Amino acid sequence: MVSGGCVGTEGGAEPEDAAAAAGAEEVAAAAATAPARARELVVGYALTSKKAKSFLQPKLRGLARKKGIQFVAIDQKLPLSDQGPFDVILHKLTGKEWQRRLEEYRDTHPEVTVLDPPGAIEHLLNRQSMLQEVSKLDLADCHGKVGVPKQLFVNTDPLSIPAAVMRAGLSLPLVAKPLVAKSHELSLAYDSASLTKLEPPLVLQEFVNHGGVLFKVYIVGDAIRVVRRFSLPNVDEGDLSNNAGVFRFPRVSCAAATAEDADLDPHVAELPPRPLLEILARELRRRLGLRLFNIDMIREHGTRDRFYVIDMNYFPGYGKMPGYEHVFTDFLLSLDQQKEYKRRLGYTSGEG
């Protein structure tokens, strides 16, 4: 558990942070008084067909048209410089070739905002590195405490896993997750013998009882939305003594498992404090260099203010987030307004 002083509290900012904050406030104030758009905002998107279908729903496209935003598919067979012009590039593709092409395009077109930089995204694609920045945070006395469960990276002979777990001091049961975060499948191992049946490379994470409810924290720029999802139930001593083996769960927190309307214990259902989420989101945006991601959080059962981040995802399934079309279109317009006023105030472009 990470503890200590509260990040970003009044009186704790460094001078350069205060100057940056003042500049950001000036840009935001200018953007708030921006005149009506004189042209369309062109958003080029490079998404898998499945992702495009789930994200670019009719309700998003319709609202975008009303607000002067046009979504244009990027042809991955053609050079990016031969397409557009784009104001924003929205993508969720992997592979070194795509990353190389996109980085070259960013170098030659600094005026285009790329959501998000490929190098920054890679941090969330590997579960060995995914939660490192969370573990470095100092979030005590911020309306709650945030940490990460004990975990162990495993890339060895499965027969040696029980000994590695013992050396690391991890307690059963353990959640096993694929190292590459493309897969949402996870397993729960109840006993040491079952650990030898796992398939490395993977990350083992101590299971924390959390009342069977997970909080999905969606982040879109400065906007934060939280939804409840059903999760794995609590495990007690009886479960440990009566169960053995590996139990596989294909997708625990999918939209079908929503807990928003369920009759839950108020102590379990209570959302994490808003100030805590704002500080956590702000710090992770800054440290990761990302603007589109989500955080999976749980509250340790029997506590009110002890939270764990157990997973993070880049460009998650926003289509499952209530009102996502309004949040996302407002975010895209704010990017364009801020870019215009930065130009007027003499800032250099090219941070996108």
HELIX and SHEET records of a PDB file:
HELIX    1   1 PRO A   15  ALA A   32  1                                  18    
HELIX    2   2 SER A   49  PHE A   55  1                                   7    
HELIX    3   3 PRO A   58  LYS A   66  1                                   9    
HELIX    4   4 LEU A   80  ASP A   82  5                                   3    
HELIX    5   5 LYS A   96  THR A  108  1                                  13    
HELIX    6   6 PRO A  118  ILE A  121  1                                   4    
HELIX    7   7 GLU A  122  LEU A  124  5                                   3    
HELIX    8   8 GLN A  132  LYS A  136  1                                   5    
HELIX    9   9 PRO A  158  SER A  160  5                                   3    
HELIX   10  10 ILE A  161  ALA A  168  1                                   8    
HELIX   11  11 SER A  192  LEU A  195  1                                   4    
HELIX   12  12 GLU A  237  ASN A  242  1                                   6    
HELIX   13  13 ALA A  255  ALA A  257  5                                   3    
HELIX   14  14 PRO A  266  ALA A  269  1                                   4    
HELIX   15  15 ARG A  274  LEU A  288  1                                  15    
HELIX   16  16 TYR A  318  LYS A  320  5                                   3    
HELIX   17  17 TYR A  324  LEU A  345  1                                  22    
SHEET    1   A 4 ILE A  69  ALA A  73  0                                        
SHEET    2   A 4 LEU A  41  ALA A  46  1                                        
SHEET    3   A 4 VAL A  88  HIS A  91  1                                        
SHEET    4   A 4 THR A 113  LEU A 115  1                                        
SHEET    1   B 5 LYS A 145  GLY A 147  0                                        
SHEET    2   B 5 ARG A 306  TYR A 314  1                                        
SHEET    3   B 5 LEU A 292  ARG A 299 -1                                        
SHEET    4   B 5 VAL A 213  VAL A 220 -1                                        
SHEET    5   B 5 ALA A 223  PHE A 230 -1                                        
SHEET    1   C 5 GLN A 151  VAL A 154  0                                        
SHEET    2   C 5 LEU A 202  GLU A 206 -1                                        
SHEET    3   C 5 LEU A 174  PRO A 178 -1                                        
SHEET    4   C 5 LEU A 186  ALA A 189 -1                                        
SHEET    5   C 5 VAL A 246  PHE A 249 -1                                        
END                                                                             
